[in-house]
Amino acid sequence: MELILVVEMLDPRNDFLFKRIFGSEENRDVLLTFLNRTFEEAGKPPLTEIVLLNPYTDKDAPRDKQSILDIRARTSEGQLINVEMQLFNKYDMDKRTLFYWSKQYAGQLYEGQSYKLLRKCVTINILNYSFLPNSRYHNVFHLAEDRTGIPFSDDMELHFLELPKLDEHEIPAGSGGLVNWLLFLKGSNPSQWEVLAMNEPGLKKAMTTLEFLSQDKEARLQYEARQKYLHDEASMIEGAREEGLKLGKAEGKAEGKAEGKVEGERQKAIEIARNMLNMGLEIEVIVKASGLSESEVRSLKV
């Protein structure tokens, strides 16, 4: 009797694994197809070619806590694209996105070069948590004037792909598009892969790569090392956040008590001043006795 081993599929949302699948030279066509589906859904023209600026290498060690496993590419027109997978919420995603976008944008110029050399920078954040207050799984941002919508510059383009918002989304029958890629990344059951691959033939290579890595012993060890680091980091961030909230509440209560005490003492001083005014005492005497200013005491006479 032949023994069939069923290998548990690894999670493509792990940033180390995501870069292996989408950010290696041999899978550059996979990344190109994914990007084109993303841009197509946003009403943008397709790309014809991309160059990986930081392709996956053995130096992208998941055991290195400083590893930044994003994917950076340049189009034939010189535009820069950054793709990042976020498995856990690190908070301040808006500021974090602007910070890294600005570094990429400014990093194009060397000292003395003209601003005209700056090219468009596109950031694509794939989030394993809900971030924006709407039900859309794909949101795109640009710089534009508030009332008229006049574009200020097309050099900034930010995409947010939120995987949890696909919970109620069924696999489209016979329909290609970005949603098939996101359902694969979200960890759809391999039994559904055939339908996804029929909708999106480009997904087949991504699936084959994931299957290969899931069966590779060294890849699994690296994956598990990265998963441990990501879980530990998420726990530390959440713990620090909760501790900060507790501290903030405690300080707020203490501050409230202090403010209440000060206000109580002031009301007592006002009552003393009023009684002394009724007794016909001099203003100077009342100021010394109550601790109020001369103008405050005089205002009580009105």
N, C-alpha and C positions, 0 to 999 in steps of 0.2 A: 504494500500500500504506500503510495507516494505521499510524503508529508509536505503540505503547502504552508509556508510561513507568510503571514500577513504582516507587512511592515506598516507601522503607524506613520502617517504622513506628517511631516514637520509643518509648522505654521509659517506661511509666507509673509506674515506681518512682522516677524522678527527682522529688525533692520539689517542684520548681518546676512540673513538668508535672502532678503529682498534685494540686496546689492549683488549677491551671487547670481540671482535670476535675471535682474534687469540691468545691472551695471558692469557686466563683463564684456570684453570685446567680442567673444563668440556669440553673445546674445544681444548685440547692438540692434539687430533688426527687431527683436522683441520690444526693446525700449522705444524704438522709433514708431512702431505700430501703436503702442500704448499712448505715447505722446500725441499722435495724430488723432486718436479717438478722443482724447481729452480736449484738444483744440477744436476738433470738429463739433463737439457738443457745445462749445463756447462760440461757435460761428466763425472760427479762424481758419485760414487756408492751411492745407497740409504741408508738412516738412518733406523735403526730398532726401536730405542727408543730415546726419549729426556726427560730431566728433566727441568721443568721451574724453573729458579732461582729467578725470580721476578714476580710471577703470579699476575694477576689483583686482587686487593682487594678494599674495600671501601675507603682505605687510598689514592688511586689514584684519588684524588679529582681534577676535572678539574678547579675548582675555585682557586686552589693553583697555583700561577704563577710559582712556582719552580718545579712543577711536571715534571718529565722526563718520558714520556710514551713510552719508547722503550720496546722491548721484549728480554729477555736474557734467553738462554737455554744452556744446556750441553748435549752432546751426550754420548752414552754408552762407547765410547773410550776416553772421557774426553775433547773433543774439545769444545770450547766455541763459541756460535753463538749469534750475536746481530742483531736484526731486528728493523729498525726505519722507520717510515713514516714521510715524510717532505711535508707538504701541500704547504708551501710558501718558496721561495728562500731566505735563510739567508746569502747567499754569502760565499765565502771562504770555499765551501763545501769540497774541497780537503784537506785543512789543518784541518778542523773540523773533517773529517773522520779519518785522521792519528792520531789526538790528542786523540780521544776517543778509537780508536783501541789500541794505545800504553798504555793507562790507563788500558784497559781490559787485555792486554798481561802482563804488569808488575804487575798488581794486583793479579796475580796468586800466587806469591811467598811471603812468610814471611821472615823476616830477618834471614839470615844464611842458607836458603835453596838453594839447587843446581839448576843451570840453566836447568839441564836435566829434571826437573819437569815441565817446561813450555810446554804447549800444544797449538796446532793450534787455532787461533782465526779468525773467519769468520764474516765479517760485511756485512749486506745486507741493502742497502739504497733504499727505494722506494720513488721516487721523483715525485712530481706533476708538475715538470717543466723540461725543457731540460737543460742538464748540459754538456754533452760531445759532441764534434764536429763531430758526425757521425749520421747515421740514425738508428742504432741498438738500440732496446729498452732494451737489456740486455747485459751489458759489465762486464767482469770479469778481475781483475788485480792480478798479483803475482809478486814477486821479481825474476828477472832473469838478466843474463848478456846481455848487449846491442847487441853484435855482434853474439854471438853463441847461445843465448837463454838458456844457462845452468842455471837451477834453483839455486838460492842462498839458499833459504829456503822455504818450503811449509807452514810455520807457519802463513804467512799472505795471506789472501784471501779477496778481496773486490769486492762486487757485486753492480752494479748500475742498478736499474730497473726504466726506465723513462717512465711514463705513457703517456705524450703528443705524444710520438713517435708511439703510437698505433692509432693515428687519422685516418690513412688510412688503418688500419688493419681490415679486415672483420672477423666476427665470424667464426672460422673454422667449416666446416660441418663434424660431426662424428669424429673429431680429438681431442684427449686430449692434455694436456700439460700446461705449465706455462701461455701461452697467455690467456687462459680462466680465470684464476685467476686474471690476471691483468686487463682484460676487466671488470670483476665484480667490482674490486676495483676502476676502473676509473669511475664507475657510469653508467654502461650500463643500458638501459631501462629494467625494470622488465619483460616486454613482451618477452625479449630475454633470460631471466634466464633459461627457460625450455631447450633451446638448450645448453646453457653453462653447466647446470647440467647433461644433457645427455652425454656431452663430458667428464665432470669431476664430477663423482658422489660425490666426497668429498666436492664439493662446496655447495651441498644441505644444509648441516648443517650450513655453514657460512651464507647462504641466510636466513635460518629459524631464526638464531640468529639476523640478521639485521632486519628482519620483526618484531620480538618480541620487540627489543629495540626501533624501530620506533613507536610502539604503547604504550610504557611504558612512563607515564607522567614524572617520576623522571629522567629517562634516557634522555628524550628530554631536560629537564631543564639543566642537566649536559652537554649535547652535545652543547646546545646553549651557555652556559657559556664558554665552551672551544673554540667554534667558535669565539666568541667575542674577547677572549684573543688573539687567533691566528691572527685575522684580525688586531687588535690594534698593536700587535707586528710587523706584516709585514709592516703596515703603518709607524711605527716609524723607522724601519730599512731603508725603501725606502726613507723616508723623510731625514734621517741623511745622506744617501748616496748621494742624490741629493744636499743637502746643502754642503757636502764635495766636490762634483764636482765643484759647483759654486765657493766655496772658493779657490779651487785649481786653477781654471781659473783666478780668480781675482789676486791671488798671482803671477801667471805666467806672467800676463800682467804687473804688477807692477815691477816684477823682470826684465822683458824685457826692460821696460823703463829705469830702473836704469842702466842696463848693456849698453844700448844705449847711455846714458848720459856719462858714464865713457869712453866708446870707442870714443865718439866725442871729449871729452877733451884731450884724449891721441893723437888723430890725430892732434889736434890744437897745442899741445906741440911739436910734431914731425915737423910740418911745421915751427914753430918759430925757432927750433934748426937748420933746414936746411938753413933758411935765414941768421941766425947768422954765420953759417959755411961759407956761401958764402961771408960774409962780412969780413972773416978772423979773427974772434974773438977767444980768448983762450977757450979751452975746459972747464976749470973751471968756466968761466963766463957763458958759455952756459948751463952747468949743473944747476947752481943756477937760471938762468932765466927761463929755460924750465921745470924744475922739473924732467927731465929724468936722468937716471944713466949715469955715465961716459962711461960704455961699450955701452949703447944704443946710446949715441951721437957719439962715435967713429964708430959704425957700419953704421951710416949715411954718413960717409965720403967715404965709398966704392962705 
